[in-house]
Amino acid sequence: MDVVAESNRIAEKVSFTTCCHLFEKLRATTGTKSKKTILSRFIQLWDVQYTNLCSTNDRAGAGRASFYPVLRLLLPQFDRARPAYGLREVTLTRLYIKAFGIAPKGPTAQRLTHPSSQGAKLAKGTDFADILFDTVRGCCREDSVLLLKDANDLLDRLARAKSMGERLVAMNTLIPLATAIEHKWIVRLIVRRDSGCGLSGTAVLQCIHPAAVRLWDVTQACTTY
């Protein structure tokens, strides 16, 4: 079975915002045990939705491997199919300033380019994605149109890009389509190369299947669960 193609059956039905809200909840929760409880519950609901998509004759489908599209976002450092994106904070800042028509020398642009010098004390754990979210959320669309598959397709496109021009074209495609929270998590994944949810790879894999850690050690592939 082609796990990627099969898992896209549900990735084409789930909004990217749904995943962003999961990530927000995980990031805001303290303690590995509590985070694992949240993720395990999400996976159970995912299983139900995936099973409902399968016909009577192929109800088994890809099984827990259908979680692959979310796993790629939760554990980007494990995703061998995606090399580094080649986009740094400085480049992303310039791109967002231009895309939203922000005055380059105005206060809004300054919050992005020099956040620590704007007088406001940054909360502990605040990263570039948080600052971007606070800065541009008034400019973003409010209704979510991006699907989980769309987000993964964009990241794949960025990872395959051969030049900065191709990367900027890909990001310019995303900018008018994403809500503020979707921008936050896409940018966080690009810049950090980890989800920022505060769960280790081992903890995430344990939520998927008791044998997932052992399988990863053997296969080094995210499609085998």
N, C-alpha and C positions, 0 to 999 in steps of 0.2 A: 504493500500500500504506500502511496505517496502521501506521507504525513503532512507535508506542507500544503499540498492541494486540498487534502481532506480537512485540515484544521481551518483553512480559509473559508470553509462553508459557514462556520460560526463567526469568524472574524469579519465576514461581510454583513453580519446581522447585529453586531455589538458596536455601540458608539464608542469612540475613543474617550469621550468624557466619562463613561462608566469606569474605564480603567484609571483615569486621572483621579476620580473620587476615591477609588481603592487606594491609590498611591498616597493621596492626601491623608486618608485615615491612618494608614500605616506609619507615615512620617510623623503624625501628631501623637501617636500612641507610644508610650514608654514600656520597655520590657519586652524581651524576645518572646516570652510565653504569650503575652497578650497579642502581639503582632501575629504570631503563628495562628492563634485562634481566629483572628480576622481573616487571614489569608485562606485558612482551611475552609472556613464557611463560604468564602467567595468561590473557591474551587468546587465545592459541593453544588452550589447554585449553577456554576458553569456546566458541570456534568449534566444536570437536569435539562438545561437549555439545549445542550448539544444532543442529548438523547432524543429530545423532542424534534430535533431537526432531521434525525435519521429516519428512513423509512422502515417498515416492519422487516424487510428482508436484509437490511444492513444496519440494524440497530446497534450492533457492537461498534461499528465505524472505527474511528481511530482511538476510541477510549480516552484515557487520560492524556494521551499524546495530542489531543485536540487543544490542549492548553498552551501549546507551543507559541502561538502569537503573543500571548501575555508573558510567557516565560522569557521571551527575547527582550522584553522591556524591563522585566524585573531583574534579570541577570545579564545585562548587555556585555559585561566582561567575560561571560561564558560563551557568547555568540561568535563562533569562529567564522561565520558567514559575513560578518561585518567588520572591516578594518576601521581604523580611526577615521573620523569624518573630515578632518582638516579644516575645521572652523573654530576659531578662538573667540573669546568674549569681545575683543576689540572689533573684529570683523562683523560679528552679529550685531553689536551696538550700532555700527554705521549702517548696516542693512535695515534695522528696525527704524532708525531715525529717518532714513530716506523713504522707506515704504509707507510710514504713517505721516509723512510730511511734517515732521517735528523740526522746529527751528534749530539748526546745529549748535548755535551758541546760547540758546534759551535755557531756562531753568529745568525744563523736562529733560532735555538732552544731557544737561549737566548731572542730573540724578543718575543717569545711566553710565556716563563716562567717568564721573568722579563721585561715587555714592558716599564715600567716607568723609568728603569735604563739604557736604551740604548741611552740616549743622545737626541733623537728626542722628541719634545714636542707633546703630544697627543692632537688632536683636541677635542674641546668640544663635548660631546656626544659619543665619541669613546668608544666602548665596546669590549668585548673579541672576538665577531664574526667579527668585523671590523679588528682587529689585526690578527686573523687567516686568513682572506681573503687576506690581504696584504702579509702575510708570505708564504702561500702555493699556491697562484694562479698560479705560474709558474710550479707547479707540477701536477696540475689538468688537466683532460681532457677538451677539448674545446667544443666538440659537446655534446648537451644535449640528453640524452636517458631516463632520469627519467620522469615518468608521475606523475600527481598530485596524482593518486591513490597509486603509489609506495611510495611517500613521506609519505602519511598518513599511509600506511601499516607499514612502518619502525617505525614511531612514536608509532603506536599501539603495535608493537613488543617490543619496548623499554619499554613502559608502563607496559606491561604484564610480562616482564622479572623477574624471581625470584632470580637471582643472578647477580653479577658483570660480571661473565663469559658470561652469556647469553647476557648482554648488549654490551659487547665488540665484541661478534660475530656479533650482529646486526649492529654495527657501522662499523666493518670491511667489511661487505657486501656493505654498502653504499659508502665507501671511494673511490673505483676505478670507481664508476659509476657516481658520481656527479661532476658537474662543480664547479668552485670556488664560483660563486654567490649562487649556490644551497647549498654548504657547509656552507656558511655564514648564510643563513636563517634557515637551519636545526639546526645548533649549537645555533643560537640566540633563537630559540623556546625551545630548550632543557634547556639552561642555565637560561634564563629569565622567562620562563613560561608566556610570553606575546609576542605579535608579534613585538613590538618595532616600530610600524608604527605611533604611536602618536594619535590614535583615541580611544576614550573611548568605552566601550561596548554599551552604549546608542546610541552614534553617529553611530556606525556600524549597529546596529539593525534598526535605523531610515532609513538608506539607503535601507534596504531590504524590509521593509513594514511599513506603518504607525502604524499598530497594533502590531508590533513585540516586542516592549518593554513591552507592557501589557501582551502579550502571554508568554514572558519569565518570568515575575513576577509570572504568574500562574503556568506554567508547569516546569520551570527550565530545559528545554530541547532544544537543538539546532536543533532538527529535525522537529519543528512544524511550520516553516514559509512558 
